[in-house]
Amino acid sequence: MGSQKKLNDVAFSVLDLIPVLSGKTPADSFKNSLSLAQHVENWGYKRYWLAEHHNMVGVASSATAVLVGYIAAGTKTIRVGSGGVMLPNHAPLVVAEQFGTLGSIYPGRIDLGLGRAPGTDQLTAAALRRNLRGGEMDFPDNVQELMNYFLSDKERRTYARAVVAEGVDVPVWLLGSSTYSATLAARLGLPFSFASHFAPAQLFDALYLYRENFKPSKYLQKPYVIACVNGVAADTDAEAERIATSLYQFFLGVIRGKSQTLQPPVDSMNGIWTPFEKEAALRQLEYAFIGSKQTIKEKMEEFLDDTQVDELMFVSHIYNHEERLRSYEILSELKEDHM
């Protein structure tokens, strides 16, 4: 274990699934996301990533590259990227053209995070891919093909070109919820982000394998890890727990295989989930920081001490937009308290 890390030693960032609120439309969600991005930029967050999901009524982050451009256009300094583009759904050449274009329009601000799952059900995945080759098993080859398109003309080794991407600075990240992408990121010398916000089980195995096997590259000289976690902060523990019932209902929908919009908070989850469903949801939410500033601070310091990650990325399933903003503001104050 390395030296103890403090909250001021790590960057804070945001992962946005662009939740669609009950009674609202995706258009409302897009406006809320831009508002959130503008606020967290002012609060010192480092990056703002948009996830890719499909065929989910409660998640509007489908057209990832379009949304990255929308958020980047409405902000000034914060890095904006994909968390991530689900590569099996896309031709690497098209992704390179999209993010090469974004990287030229917003130089030094665009990240390209890549995942190997489809981000949806199998029928929708088939509809997305049509006759494209390139499923999850082809992920390593597709990652390297994609990275090749960003090389300058002299370095490039393929006939096909993504001219708008050549020589453009768009860092590639690998995202994972298991050890697979951790090992690949280590071999390629790329930064790595782990999805501990919904798949906590293999976090420590993935961190170990990534750090132990990391090979320095032209992209990165030493390992760099983001851990994505759930964050629901409020002025009191009781208020945070009430707000977090929207998060619990979201995960209950996942467990039941039921796609639904983000539900308003309730006073109690009793009668809404069964004891078995509660246990299953809380197992996935092992790394959810819920509470007041002081409560969250203690939990986060313990998490940092255990994981030694370089960056914390917070996702929040919070129904009320003002409460969502307040949650991210409180989280940002944790760093100020250490200065």
Steps between C-alpha positions, in 0.01 A plus 500: 500500500630843411514809716171622638306719258293797610197640325707790370736253333235373260294664228119498516296438184145423385342210314158592360252240375262790429211355702150560364279608787151364554258740332777670299655455155856433376509864388457606863783266599739647242442850642558372854825334395635818344404691814679241715811510279517879525470487878756225560744680271480796738541267799831366371403160358751369248289316243140433402432168330186378327412129497359307205176308559223392265135395525462627858211737566674650803838569339545755219874459441479317167657729238822536695712703256214746443461550875875547551487781244193653668662506845837618367332786312328620816810489723846653484768302683370168631603189305205329330493144378338161471465271794490329270443429136400134483735395222320179390215725380716711267752487221831626647549727198171682570587548869841638402338746260247613761750550782771632273255768392407576861868512596567760232202715594575481874880447513640349818156436648370173350538149648410175325405227745434158346297208631463149359137428600210606275335712770162346430311174450597249232214579260582871508870420461416309182298798375792734573765290330298370205762315297808660650767262615651573836345359812645492849760239404645734237541783751885504524537513120235769469665712770833486322339573163329803652820628660680457170267749331623772740863453401664750270527411133861386544417268792178355360504141377165461324370594159171637634535841659303709746656820371323721756649291784863480388729662753210627711551473877210288630612271786356148481382341824391142556196446719412180677290324761726192513869415468491468119538866405736559793746251354460641149548859622818390678635330189428802278622755754165680522313662790226284652161572655314242708119489529478447874174698501313188389752213492709518817595132527820501295626849581807396698594216265477740204711765675766245592525352151508841334779633721705181504494455122517862387743572219598864445403633158508817291160573653570445869816445705344356816160350594206737537166379637155650536247332727141584416275507807150610594470828688193638675586786733268729692515732799390219736529122498122465517447723197766314301336166583163632383648632173683169449172309475493607132836322461362193679197494271725526195700195606181317594389549140830354379459197727144444379599552137249783478595816313343806659555872536673632812244505778451772763635427848278329757501510879577131526586210270308262726234329294666607174777240498517156654778406744665301221480795256636735764797275562569464126480877444721589795756244386530689170506828692791407725681814390221752540590805707174618653466754779608837630839650424660359813354152453611482138844642578582215738378233255687653208827528691473132589426413136801700379724339759388154388515556123765772448312615188604819323154637432144463626215523250155548650172393346175615660147373448332797668150599394487868589742709295573750778572214740728344240692825464525532877635145527787574261566832675532325838735242348718778361516660845670186633816603316479859618475380859845343462674812373 
